[in-house]
Amino acid sequence: MTVAALAPTRLPIYRLLLRSQVSRARVLALLAIGIVGIVVGFAIGAGDRIDELRAGARFINTFGLSLLVPVTALVFSAAALGDPSEDGTLVYLWLRPVRRSRIVIAAAASSFTVAWPLVVIPLAVAAWATGGGSALVTATVVASTLALVAYTGIFCALGLRVKRSLVWGLLYIFIWEGFVATANDTAGRLAVRTYSRSVLTEIADVTLRFSAISSPYRWIVPPLVAVVALAYATRRLRRQDVA
């Protein structure tokens, strides 16, 4: 159902955007990826390893924080304002007598609502399945949630700013965060993945490469990134011609 079809109703903007984002194809595709992660987690747990915690943490970092979290956030957050902006139906929200910040926050909140269970629940189960213990499960839940907050803000702004935001988002995830940000510590500090990895290692008490972010920055930067990105999206929505 499109934003245009929902706009005349009295549904709150949050519910309006929530319903406009959710599609069976998106949910099933991302759910399938999460199930694959759970299966691999059980395979890791069934293996004969000396350090299950380290093996589990490496898997959560490689599969969860590097793939499932950012891709899921991209799929929903970029579509929250990007889809109606591209098809011209954003005007139905833009013409309402509400603050632009309210629209942007509703878009981010609805994206987070859909993405969180598709990301955190499978990763928590996968972490448990690896045999890494309760510390790894807790670290996985906290780190993936914190990363999802940052990515939601970034990709909401990206969806409003550029066309074909999925392509640009994937380039950011796999080229910048997956390649450039691993070149040195300076570049790493400009990647969300570095901060979520640092949170994972701190709570689970395990050492991983490229996670040398000190406290409290590992906790402050991801939500700060989200706030800055949503502030930019609000400013963009105020000045953008959506008709």
C-alpha positions in Angstrom: 0.0 0.0 0.0 1.4 3.4 -1.0 1.8 6.5 1.1 -0.7 8.2 -1.2 -3.4 5.7 -0.4 -2.8 6.0 3.3 -2.4 9.8 3.6 -6.1 10.7 3.7 -6.7 8.5 6.8 -6.3 9.5 10.4 -3.5 7.1 11.1 -0.5 8.6 12.8 2.5 9.3 10.6 4.5 6.6 12.3 1.9 3.9 11.4 1.5 5.3 8.0 5.2 5.0 7.2 5.4 1.7 8.9 2.8 0.1 6.7 4.3 1.7 3.6 7.6 0.1 4.2 6.6 -3.5 5.1 6.3 -5.8 2.2 6.3 -9.6 2.2 9.2 -9.8 -0.1 11.4 -7.6 2.0 10.6 -9.3 5.2 10.9 -12.8 3.9 14.2 -12.1 2.2 15.8 -10.6 5.3 14.3 -13.3 7.5 15.9 -15.9 5.3 19.3 -14.3 5.8 18.8 -14.3 9.5 17.9 -18.0 9.5 21.0 -18.7 7.6 22.9 -17.0 10.4 21.3 -19.2 13.0 22.1 -22.4 11.0 25.8 -21.3 10.8 25.7 -20.5 14.5 24.7 -24.0 15.3 27.4 -25.3 12.9 30.0 -23.3 14.8 28.7 -24.5 18.1 28.8 -28.1 17.0 32.4 -27.9 15.9 35.4 -28.9 18.1 36.9 -25.5 19.1 38.9 -24.5 22.1 37.6 -20.9 22.3 33.9 -20.9 21.5 33.6 -17.3 22.7 36.1 -15.9 20.2 34.8 -18.0 17.4 31.2 -16.8 18.1 32.3 -13.2 18.4 34.1 -13.4 15.1 31.0 -14.8 13.4 28.7 -12.2 14.9 31.1 -9.5 13.8 31.5 -10.8 10.2 28.0 -11.9 9.5 25.9 -9.8 11.9 27.6 -6.4 12.3 29.1 -6.4 8.8 26.2 -7.7 6.8 22.8 -8.4 8.4 22.6 -5.2 10.4 23.6 -2.6 7.8 21.8 -4.3 4.9 18.6 -4.6 6.8 18.8 -1.0 8.0 19.4 0.1 4.4 16.5 -1.8 2.9 13.9 -0.3 5.3 15.4 3.1 6.2 16.3 4.1 2.6 12.7 3.2 1.6 11.1 5.1 4.4 11.4 8.5 2.8 13.2 7.5 -0.4 10.4 5.5 -2.0 7.7 8.2 -1.6 10.2 10.9 -2.6 11.0 9.0 -5.9 7.4 8.2 -6.8 6.0 11.6 -5.9 3.8 10.6 -3.0 5.9 12.3 -0.4 3.9 15.5 -1.1 0.9 14.0 0.7 3.0 14.1 3.9 4.9 17.3 3.1 1.6 19.2 2.7 0.4 18.2 6.1 0.6 20.9 8.8 3.2 19.0 10.9 6.9 19.7 11.6 9.3 18.2 9.1 11.3 16.8 12.1 8.2 14.8 13.1 8.0 13.2 9.6 11.7 12.3 9.7 11.6 10.9 13.2 8.5 8.9 12.4 10.3 7.5 9.3 13.4 6.5 11.4 11.3 5.0 14.2 9.1 2.9 11.8 12.3 1.6 10.0 13.9 0.7 13.3 10.7 -1.0 14.5 10.6 -3.3 11.4 14.4 -3.9 11.3 15.0 -4.6 15.0 13.4 -8.1 15.3 14.7 -9.1 11.9 18.2 -8.3 13.0 18.6 -8.7 16.8 16.5 -11.8 17.4 18.3 -14.0 14.8 21.7 -12.7 15.8 21.0 -13.4 19.5 19.9 -16.9 18.7 23.0 -17.4 16.5 25.2 -16.1 19.3 23.7 -18.5 21.7 24.0 -21.4 19.2 27.8 -20.8 18.9 28.2 -21.8 22.5 29.8 -18.4 23.4 27.7 -18.0 26.5 25.4 -15.4 27.9 28.1 -12.7 27.6 28.2 -13.1 23.9 24.4 -13.0 23.6 24.2 -9.8 25.6 27.1 -8.2 23.6 25.3 -9.2 20.4 22.0 -7.6 21.4 23.6 -4.4 22.6 26.1 -4.0 19.7 23.6 -4.8 17.0 21.0 -2.5 18.5 23.5 0.4 18.7 24.6 -0.1 15.2 21.1 -0.3 13.9 20.4 3.1 15.5 23.3 4.7 13.6 22.5 3.0 10.3 18.8 3.9 10.5 19.7 7.6 10.7 22.3 7.4 7.9 20.1 5.6 5.5 17.0 7.6 6.2 19.0 10.7 5.2 20.5 8.9 2.2 17.1 7.7 0.9 15.9 11.3 0.9 19.1 12.8 -0.6 19.8 10.5 -3.6 18.1 8.4 -6.1 18.9 4.7 -6.2 19.8 4.9 -2.6 20.1 1.1 -2.3 23.0 1.1 -4.7 24.8 3.9 -2.9 24.1 2.3 0.4 25.5 -1.0 -0.7 28.6 0.8 -2.0 29.0 2.5 1.4 28.6 -0.8 3.3 30.9 -3.0 1.2 33.4 -0.5 -0.2 33.9 2.0 2.6 33.1 0.0 5.7 34.2 -3.3 4.3 37.4 -2.3 2.6 38.6 1.3 3.1 37.8 1.5 6.8 39.9 -1.5 7.5 43.0 0.1 6.1 44.0 2.1 9.2 42.6 3.3 12.5 41.8 6.8 11.2 39.5 5.5 8.4 38.1 3.0 10.9 36.8 5.7 13.1 34.6 6.9 10.2 32.8 3.6 10.1 29.8 2.6 12.2 31.0 -1.0 12.1 34.1 -0.1 14.1 32.1 1.2 17.0 29.7 -1.7 17.1 32.6 -4.1 17.0 34.2 -2.3 19.9 31.0 -2.6 22.0 30.8 -6.3 21.1 34.4 -6.9 22.3 34.0 -4.9 25.5 30.9 -6.7 26.7 31.9 -10.1 25.6 35.5 -9.5 26.8 37.1 -10.8 23.7 39.7 -9.3 21.3 39.0 -8.6 17.7 40.9 -6.7 15.0 39.9 -3.0 14.3 38.0 -2.5 17.5 40.3 -0.1 19.4 37.7 2.5 20.2 37.9 3.7 23.8 35.0 4.3 26.1 32.8 6.4 26.1 33.2 7.1 22.4 32.1 3.6 21.4 28.8 4.4 23.1 28.4 8.0 22.2 29.3 8.1 18.5 26.6 5.8 17.0 23.6 7.6 18.5 25.3 11.0 17.7 25.7 9.9 14.1 22.0 9.1 14.0 21.0 12.5 15.4 23.2 14.4 13.0 21.9 12.4 10.0 18.3 12.9 11.0 18.9 16.6 11.5 20.3 16.8 8.0 17.3 14.9 6.7 14.9 17.3 8.4 16.8 20.3 6.9 16.7 18.6 3.5 13.0 17.9 3.7 12.3 21.6 4.6 14.1 22.8 1.5 13.4 20.0 -1.0 10.8 20.4 -3.7 8.7 17.2 -3.3 5.9 18.0 -5.6 
